[in-house]
Amino acid sequence: SRGCVNTLNPSLGPTGTTLRDWSGLKNDGILTGGPAYLMSAGRYCVSLDGVDDYVDLGSNVIISDQITVCAFVNIAASRMTLLGYTAADANNKTHNVGTTGARVPYFQWSLAGNTYFQVSGGSALQAGRWYHLAFTRNGSSASIFVDGLDVTPTLSGASAAALQPNTTTKTIGRTLTIYSGGAFTDYRIYRRSLTQNEIKLLASRPGIANELAPRRRSSVAIAA
């Protein structure tokens, strides 16, 4: 699908500590702390222990105000971070995408000066069950989808506040020193807000992003 800048799919074959980016942009993930490849529900996934496991996405994909982050996730106990960070950038601009400690999907971003905005929606997810989660931002609002269904968000802050580009090291399974326990597969980032129909297609056909993801030769930084 157009706009894909990161596609991590262990179902296409484990590759040691490097989780290959199938978008063609070479934004590979590096398994850090000892995450394991497991077979679950007929597909390979990356399992995180919630203690020190995470995937380092580097800083090549620059997060900005047009974005979709989505994946199949299975939460072990409390939270799952799908797009976190190891430290704020020089202007203290950050982002968090995933579920809260109560397993409620949420999308949080900050401006310089510790001003935070958060969108959360839907009921608490069950631990030990697979879900498809998608988070979109289209420049003026943010949306959250669970298994292809739009869950009505609750906003903290102002929806029009821009998601600021930042140069932090991006992570899966970690924000600062808080780690996630569980598993994920078919992970991707788009530099645009996908439609609900596109998200439904991804939720119903695991791995389709790898069939549709464009193949590019460049590996320069891309604004998500």
The 8 nearest C-alpha neighbors of each residue, nearest first, counted from 0:
[[1, 211, 212, 3, 2, 208, 213, 210],
 [2, 0, 3, 213, 212, 189, 211, 191],
 [1, 3, 190, 189, 191, 4, 0, 223],
 [2, 4, 189, 1, 5, 212, 188, 0],
 [5, 3, 189, 188, 22, 2, 24, 190],
 [4, 6, 188, 187, 22, 20, 3, 26],
 [7, 5, 187, 20, 21, 22, 186, 8],
 [8, 6, 186, 20, 185, 19, 187, 21],
 [7, 9, 185, 10, 184, 11, 186, 6],
 [10, 8, 11, 12, 43, 13, 44, 184],
 [11, 9, 43, 8, 12, 42, 44, 184],
 [12, 10, 9, 8, 13, 43, 206, 42],
 [11, 13, 10, 9, 14, 43, 8, 19],
 [14, 12, 9, 15, 36, 11, 18, 10],
 [13, 15, 17, 18, 12, 16, 19, 9],
 [16, 14, 17, 13, 18, 30, 36, 29],
 [15, 17, 30, 29, 14, 18, 31, 28],
 [18, 16, 29, 15, 14, 28, 19, 30],
 [19, 17, 28, 27, 29, 14, 7, 16],
 [18, 20, 27, 17, 7, 21, 28, 14],
 [19, 21, 27, 7, 6, 26, 25, 22],
 [22, 20, 6, 23, 19, 7, 209, 5],
 [23, 21, 6, 212, 5, 24, 20, 214],
 [22, 24, 214, 215, 21, 25, 216, 20],
 [23, 25, 218, 22, 26, 217, 215, 4],
 [26, 24, 27, 20, 23, 218, 22, 19],
 [27, 25, 20, 24, 5, 28, 59, 56],
 [28, 26, 20, 19, 25, 18, 56, 29],
 [27, 29, 56, 18, 55, 54, 17, 30],
 [30, 28, 17, 55, 54, 16, 18, 31],
 [31, 29, 54, 16, 34, 17, 53, 55],
 [30, 32, 53, 33, 54, 52, 29, 34],
 [33, 31, 52, 51, 34, 53, 30, 54],
 [32, 34, 31, 52, 35, 30, 51, 53],
 [35, 33, 47, 52, 46, 30, 32, 45],
 [36, 34, 46, 45, 37, 33, 47, 44],
 [35, 37, 45, 44, 46, 43, 13, 34],
 [38, 36, 44, 43, 35, 39, 45, 46],
 [37, 39, 43, 42, 44, 41, 40, 36],
 [40, 38, 41, 42, 43, 37, 44, 182],
 [41, 39, 42, 38, 43, 129, 44, 37],
 [40, 42, 39, 38, 43, 10, 44, 37],
 [43, 41, 38, 10, 39, 40, 44, 9],
 [42, 44, 10, 38, 9, 37, 39, 36],
 [45, 43, 184, 37, 183, 9, 36, 38],
 [44, 46, 36, 182, 183, 35, 37, 184],
 [45, 47, 182, 35, 34, 181, 36, 44],
 [46, 48, 180, 34, 181, 52, 49, 182],
 [49, 47, 180, 50, 52, 46, 181, 51],
 [180, 50, 48, 179, 178, 47, 51, 52],
 [51, 49, 48, 178, 52, 179, 180, 47],
 [50, 52, 32, 49, 178, 53, 48, 33],
 [53, 51, 32, 47, 34, 33, 31, 48],
 [52, 54, 172, 31, 171, 173, 30, 55],
 [53, 55, 30, 171, 29, 170, 31, 28],
 [54, 56, 170, 29, 28, 57, 169, 30],
 [57, 55, 28, 169, 170, 54, 27, 29],
 [58, 56, 168, 169, 55, 59, 28, 170],
 [57, 59, 168, 60, 167, 166, 169, 56],
 [58, 60, 220, 57, 61, 221, 26, 219],
 [61, 59, 221, 58, 220, 222, 223, 62],
 [62, 60, 222, 223, 59, 221, 164, 165],
 [61, 63, 223, 164, 165, 222, 60, 64],
 [64, 62, 164, 163, 65, 223, 162, 61],
 [63, 65, 162, 138, 161, 66, 136, 137],
 [66, 64, 191, 137, 136, 190, 138, 192],
 [65, 67, 191, 190, 192, 136, 189, 135],
 [66, 68, 135, 189, 192, 134, 188, 191],
 [67, 69, 188, 134, 133, 187, 135, 189],
 [70, 68, 133, 132, 187, 186, 134, 67],
 [71, 69, 186, 185, 132, 131, 72, 184],
 [70, 72, 131, 184, 130, 183, 185, 132],
 [73, 71, 183, 130, 129, 182, 70, 131],
 [72, 74, 129, 182, 128, 181, 127, 183],
 [75, 73, 181, 126, 127, 76, 79, 72],
 [74, 76, 181, 180, 126, 127, 73, 77],
 [77, 75, 126, 74, 180, 78, 181, 127],
 [76, 78, 100, 102, 101, 75, 74, 79],
 [79, 77, 100, 98, 99, 102, 179, 80],
 [78, 80, 179, 98, 97, 74, 172, 81],
 [81, 79, 97, 172, 82, 171, 96, 83],
 [82, 80, 171, 97, 96, 172, 79, 83],
 [83, 81, 96, 171, 170, 80, 95, 169],
 [82, 84, 174, 170, 95, 169, 173, 80],
 [83, 85, 169, 174, 170, 168, 86, 175],
 [84, 86, 175, 174, 168, 87, 170, 169],
 [87, 85, 84, 175, 88, 167, 168, 174],
 [88, 86, 91, 93, 92, 167, 89, 85],
 [87, 89, 91, 167, 90, 92, 166, 165],
 [88, 90, 91, 87, 92, 166, 167, 165],
 [89, 91, 111, 88, 92, 87, 112, 110],
 [92, 90, 87, 88, 111, 89, 93, 112],
 [93, 91, 110, 111, 109, 90, 88, 87],
 [92, 94, 109, 87, 108, 91, 165, 88],
 [93, 95, 108, 107, 109, 83, 96, 92],
 [96, 94, 83, 107, 82, 106, 108, 97],
 [95, 97, 106, 82, 81, 80, 105, 107],
 [98, 96, 80, 81, 79, 104, 105, 106],
 [99, 97, 104, 102, 103, 78, 79, 105],
 [100, 98, 102, 101, 103, 78, 104, 105],
 [99, 101, 78, 77, 102, 98, 103, 79],
 [100, 102, 99, 103, 77, 123, 78, 98],
 [103, 101, 98, 123, 99, 124, 78, 100],
 [102, 104, 123, 98, 99, 101, 122, 124],
 [105, 103, 98, 97, 119, 120, 102, 99],
 [106, 104, 119, 98, 118, 97, 96, 103],
 [105, 107, 96, 118, 117, 95, 119, 97],
 [108, 106, 117, 95, 94, 116, 96, 118],
 [109, 107, 94, 116, 93, 115, 162, 95],
 [108, 110, 115, 93, 92, 114, 116, 94],
 [109, 111, 92, 114, 112, 113, 163, 115],
 [110, 112, 91, 90, 92, 113, 114, 109],
 [111, 113, 114, 110, 91, 90, 92, 109],
 [112, 114, 111, 115, 110, 109, 91, 92],
 [115, 113, 110, 109, 112, 111, 116, 108],
 [116, 114, 109, 108, 113, 110, 117, 107],
 [117, 115, 156, 108, 155, 107, 109, 157],
 [116, 118, 107, 155, 106, 154, 119, 108],
 [117, 119, 154, 106, 105, 153, 152, 155],
 [120, 118, 105, 152, 153, 104, 106, 117],
 [121, 119, 152, 150, 151, 153, 104, 105],
 [120, 122, 150, 151, 103, 123, 104, 119],
 [123, 121, 103, 124, 120, 104, 102, 150],
 [122, 124, 103, 102, 101, 125, 121, 104],
 [125, 123, 102, 122, 103, 126, 104, 74],
 [124, 126, 128, 127, 123, 102, 74, 76],
 [125, 127, 74, 75, 76, 128, 124, 73],
 [126, 128, 75, 73, 74, 125, 129, 76],
 [129, 127, 73, 126, 125, 130, 74, 72],
 [128, 130, 73, 72, 71, 127, 131, 74],
 [131, 129, 72, 71, 146, 132, 73, 128],
 [130, 132, 71, 146, 202, 70, 145, 72],
 [133, 131, 145, 69, 70, 144, 130, 71],
 [134, 132, 69, 144, 68, 143, 145, 135],
 [133, 135, 143, 68, 67, 142, 69, 144],
 [136, 134, 67, 142, 192, 141, 66, 143],
 [135, 137, 141, 66, 65, 192, 140, 138],
 [138, 136, 65, 192, 139, 140, 64, 135],
 [137, 139, 64, 65, 136, 140, 161, 159],
 [138, 140, 159, 137, 158, 161, 141, 160],
 [141, 139, 158, 136, 137, 138, 159, 142],
 [140, 142, 136, 135, 137, 118, 143, 158],
 [143, 141, 135, 134, 136, 144, 152, 140],
 [142, 144, 134, 133, 150, 149, 135, 120],
 [145, 143, 149, 133, 148, 147, 150, 132],
 [144, 146, 132, 148, 147, 131, 149, 133],
 [147, 145, 131, 148, 202, 130, 132, 144],
 [146, 148, 199, 145, 144, 198, 202, 149],
 [149, 147, 144, 145, 146, 150, 199, 195],
 [148, 150, 144, 143, 151, 147, 145, 142],
 [151, 149, 121, 120, 144, 143, 152, 148],
 [150, 152, 120, 149, 121, 153, 143, 142],
 [153, 151, 120, 119, 118, 150, 154, 142],
 [152, 154, 119, 118, 120, 151, 155, 117],
 [155, 153, 118, 117, 156, 152, 119, 158],
 [154, 156, 117, 116, 118, 157, 153, 115],
 [155, 157, 116, 154, 158, 117, 115, 160],
 [156, 158, 159, 160, 116, 155, 154, 117],
 [159, 157, 140, 160, 139, 156, 154, 141],
 [158, 160, 139, 157, 161, 140, 138, 156],
 [161, 159, 158, 157, 162, 139, 116, 156],
 [162, 160, 163, 159, 64, 138, 139, 158],
 [161, 163, 64, 63, 108, 164, 160, 109],
 [162, 164, 161, 63, 165, 110, 92, 64],
 [165, 163, 63, 62, 61, 162, 166, 64],
 [166, 164, 167, 92, 62, 163, 61, 88],
 [165, 167, 58, 88, 61, 168, 164, 62],
 [168, 166, 88, 165, 58, 169, 87, 84],
 [167, 169, 58, 57, 84, 85, 170, 166],
 [170, 168, 84, 56, 57, 83, 58, 167],
 [171, 169, 55, 83, 84, 56, 54, 82],
 [172, 170, 81, 54, 82, 53, 173, 80],
 [171, 173, 53, 179, 80, 178, 79, 81],
 [172, 174, 178, 177, 171, 53, 83, 170],
 [175, 173, 83, 84, 177, 85, 176, 178],
 [174, 176, 85, 177, 86, 84, 173, 83],
 [177, 175, 174, 178, 173, 85, 51, 86],
 [178, 176, 174, 173, 175, 179, 49, 172],
 [179, 177, 173, 49, 172, 50, 51, 176],
 [180, 178, 49, 172, 79, 78, 173, 80],
 [49, 179, 181, 48, 47, 75, 74, 76],
 [182, 180, 75, 74, 47, 73, 46, 179],
 [181, 183, 46, 73, 45, 72, 47, 44],
 [184, 182, 72, 71, 44, 45, 73, 70],
 [183, 185, 44, 71, 186, 8, 70, 9],
 [186, 184, 8, 70, 206, 7, 71, 187],
 [187, 185, 70, 7, 184, 6, 69, 8],
 [188, 186, 6, 5, 69, 68, 7, 70],
 [187, 189, 68, 5, 67, 4, 3, 6],
 [190, 188, 3, 67, 2, 191, 66, 4],
 [223, 189, 191, 66, 2, 65, 3, 222],
 [192, 190, 66, 65, 189, 67, 2, 193],
 [191, 193, 66, 135, 67, 137, 136, 65],
 [194, 192, 197, 191, 67, 198, 195, 135],
 [195, 193, 197, 196, 198, 192, 199, 135],
 [194, 196, 198, 197, 199, 193, 147, 149],
 [197, 195, 199, 194, 198, 200, 147, 193],
 [198, 196, 200, 194, 195, 199, 193, 201],
 [197, 199, 195, 201, 200, 196, 147, 202],
 [200, 198, 147, 202, 196, 197, 201, 195],
 [201, 199, 197, 203, 198, 202, 204, 196],
 [200, 202, 198, 204, 199, 203, 207, 205],
 [203, 201, 199, 200, 131, 146, 204, 147],
 [202, 204, 200, 201, 199, 205, 147, 146],
 [203, 205, 201, 207, 202, 200, 206, 199],
 [206, 204, 207, 201, 203, 202, 185, 208],
 [205, 207, 208, 209, 185, 204, 210, 8],
 [206, 208, 210, 209, 205, 204, 201, 211],
 [209, 207, 211, 210, 206, 212, 0, 201],
 [208, 210, 212, 207, 211, 206, 21, 6],
 [209, 211, 207, 208, 212, 206, 0, 213],
 [212, 210, 0, 208, 209, 213, 207, 1],
 [211, 213, 0, 209, 22, 208, 210, 3],
 [214, 212, 22, 211, 215, 1, 0, 23],
 [215, 213, 23, 22, 212, 216, 24, 21],
 [214, 216, 23, 217, 24, 213, 22, 218],
 [217, 215, 23, 24, 218, 214, 25, 219],
 [216, 218, 215, 219, 24, 23, 25, 220],
 [219, 217, 24, 25, 216, 220, 26, 23],
 [220, 218, 217, 221, 59, 24, 25, 60],
 [219, 221, 59, 60, 218, 222, 61, 58],
 [220, 222, 60, 223, 61, 219, 59, 4],
 [221, 223, 61, 60, 62, 63, 190, 220],
 [190, 222, 62, 61, 66, 63, 189, 221]]
